[in-house]
């Protein structure tokens, strides 16, 4: 049941961002403490404590706890929202957003399912088109193509601001543990540090028209800032799966508009915590009222309509020479999202004397040090890789924030958080099918939940990355490798039973390949984080289905209630990879080739002692390569 306490929290008039609007020099952390600090926290509450059964009364209370606008949330969505709301009894900010903003609505005009750099190409365009304000938060930050794209975008933003005789405020945050983090997890980063060889952000001289402030956040020991998102002009937000680094990961991002941007903006303020110097220009310009007034001609939110047809653009087949690739060395910023989609699809289209398979291979090799050849079949008409996916709807849809705060203690007690409760609720109440894509799937609470779903006759399909971070996952207490987790799940299912027929486990296969490639080779990996249930409710963001994300890291996730968007997400997942064609694992949870051999790099099934030794050695080698 949604308690009276939670109902009052969600229906309150004040939020961190609304108080900041009246007191823009006050620290968001102080505001949060004033609003919610007097409520007792229980960071180790059991998720099964007083768990209510679904009922119409609970759905009605959940309906009252959100700002759904003209939308009508489905029962499945409302139940997951209600189960997430219960966490506010233990910690009012357990979703890292003010309770009145946890449930909202908006649109997602663009979804990106593509290599990391393609997501940052969009982010760099969004930054360059900003007029007053950029708020960018991520996890790992290192010199890379992604880093150079953002650096150049900030320099371009400063140039444009100078032409307008304006200044733009930029707030940037990443995860970096230092000795000072023990005193305060939030540490201001000086220009001499953030412009150093290790970070390579622009110098103040390179961005004379920007007021940029940089902060690092890490809650020792295990409380990683794993959320990745940005908010621009308090009009648009991008929620990403990717870090700022060079790797061969396939990633996912959503571009959001409408009132939900206020919720993500509020999350940014709470994450930042300290006073903002200078203050944010948008402090009194909510997205629900249009955000900051700007001069852009690009329609936003409901004015966008249905957007461009990237299916038609993909079908043209030939790269457009007038739309060269947007790179750090040769930047080409587009005036709007439609231009970005056309340019990006042109990059994936065929050049003269090139097949679609070769075109996909060319793009997927961009982030690979040692290029690999394609091994997959040629790509037929209608199945071209489309990294930028139009997910516009002419109407808003219900969207809720289901995130989690950082928890640094070396234990697995902080599990009762909205992210986990939303995932479990959707799985628990699924009627027909569950789809998950994640790098690793090994979180202890997830396995029995999937078993129960299978026993109810629900089809479960999940895609994981072969060998992703095996060195870390194999250490005792971290959940084990994907193969070990699969074996654990299979052990609960009777051989020859219906449950096993309903379970489909796959290892990620790149769009240009016919087999999974172990992550240790750094050529074809997948870092997408997505859950879709019954084809109607989806959760996308930064949260993995592993021990670290379930118990420790700060994450950001949006839960979306839309069969139309979920269908486009699912189609995009299948269209931009060959996992369903070639990635099905064997009955023992291990992918095997036609000769019955595991893929190269497979670590086997070590016991606890062997796992510790291999894990420590693997982590040492990882640091040695860094």
Steps between C-alpha positions, in 0.01 A plus 500: 500500500615855429517652848344829602854628556600425140175645369573825684858506367384456140217752521706770669537832321873532559793317341874561503477681167195711598675622817817568300290717267435732796851467648737440205818546709398237755660158470266226373638275775391749767158530336464122490595478867246769591225322307576138579785481751274477804354170378669195644693289248520122491756416231487128579127438501392164361313530170267218606388683816123549487486449124136553400313306235392696191161663535288774338550711814878491459474599134278793589747622763786467250296701250467779757877502559602605150458794265372306202353795309263379225638145505333188641757265658442127460445269801839330442678838506304628801571184699874530434481869593312414821759239595776753436323761711516271804874568510431862592390382844859387560666797326305789349774556240562136415419574134736801500211730411254703704190282557256740325710458183547123508196434279459717191446493125670605178618383161805313368550631146832320452647170618857403416612136491852521368870508583602737778636773276172524308320589823758765582468640147140583594600633842762723338235641267264561790779680689599712200136604449458600868427867561515554876589188697651149488492247785705187418549208741683175424708223661838420344673787324817443303673639190313349206306576186195561721699741719628689194149528358376660823807722532454629145127550562576717802744706296239534224237595759728774633557629147127517428431663838758765416327572171173549694681711760383253768651281767405133550519318833645148489496252790695178447538208742673162484609223738851528642598354835770691688623509860286810553190297404514346847422844645252614233402280203445819298824671403531813289754448222739782421573605140860377524360155580214479251719630218780254583607212279275261694176696438560743212203732537548840334700769677324820612680679217344262244146568626499871591121526478423204726480496879602138559507324835625141540437267796600139569285264706579164656357364824765272646541211473254365241263794448584573137333781306378274221218723371556649154277783379485862392246782510520794259315832543256310723322402182654168405675215679700203379522185716790277395652159569853605398805645671745749349773273371616300199357150471313276258173508695157507343302749715153651540377852568164676507435867425212626716289815487208644694431507877718191563800727437418680826535167681839429343610858572400448865712183505794700368461757780481235771802323354698827487409583865722807554409861415522572129745773409386668286131430543307317232320726251212249492439501874158662455412366154346150535480273198129463574473870412727479195841522664736786424387731220734446205521609139509151349260429216496125569158388625509328838280263698150466346584745221741248348225284354606153383847601380705377201466149364841343552374179339476686170842658554651156569336348194667752268812293550768740376701730726442867424837667428352834603453364853852410619549327832502716813836434670729682744745566220233613253193621693168547320227625732141475382232762555244250627431137580371423150836605359682281750293196404568552129876550559532199730310270265714619211807378690349151527386492139708334231781673319580409137584129459407428862232264637279585797695244704826673416347838587394375843842341551669829412303693760528236773878492449541873565557445871709184455878517512548187288221487244323169449337369183127437471389139543123544488268466203428794274232739623176486297267787411304623798760383751758776459666616820315812623685645802272805541141385545203733480285427805288814480142480612245776430387469862684481835544169680532419873864498614632440851844535655609165649858560607718433803753698712863401562570264790864460593495230770656163416182299543185413305243659729387806302267318263166671580519776239260606220720362222498147641136509608389615154693221331368236741143628485491490121641146500264392777194634317596406145225314315664382179865595441810661649795633300829612656824620346788572737877442505476263799202328658592357838328705775387262776140631531444481126555126449208376717274771355566369149445142618159593641406674175593193298296279731199724432542435128665833414754492218838639611762615248822664600808619313835536679855570387733201471774532762410855608725592795552134591806595707280704733183291492683178584624634836291339779206718598469673162248259350715296265539502123201499268551127442504430874185706550330321211586164653358616832176603330478174304555296816157614625324381185415132446666347196251445221249728671303786347700753701818421307316535171392849606853610590720642224853615588726662242849645482532826308601472133598807299302598192789390277580170676367144522627418852554666837846644569637498855532845652870448568566547125337847506350477155124438539341560841160616621425741785126557439278502811135435420202312645169468313201312644193389306607729218351802679721621787874554462780609733808659339799669656832429669408211731647157427356172620812432706600517867663844476196672345250321723673579828748787467521737202299815447285430196245683290218321318178606333197270504288560190138393447453473124441196276601712200837605643570154643430346160746738333760428770460126448519533122810718532668248728449220247579710195833631630653170611505132400447363850169329429641338186823359640528556876280231659688319777492123550301309760784543750496880476816517286510615139658232279600490136388239245764262638371537855794710618458811718603830350863605527571667833244298700617490863325180610339449838763554772419439866520779760876471555577477128259787437681720749840421349382547141304808595790671673735410215246624246459829682878539515527446124217747447686766701820413314327572169349826625 
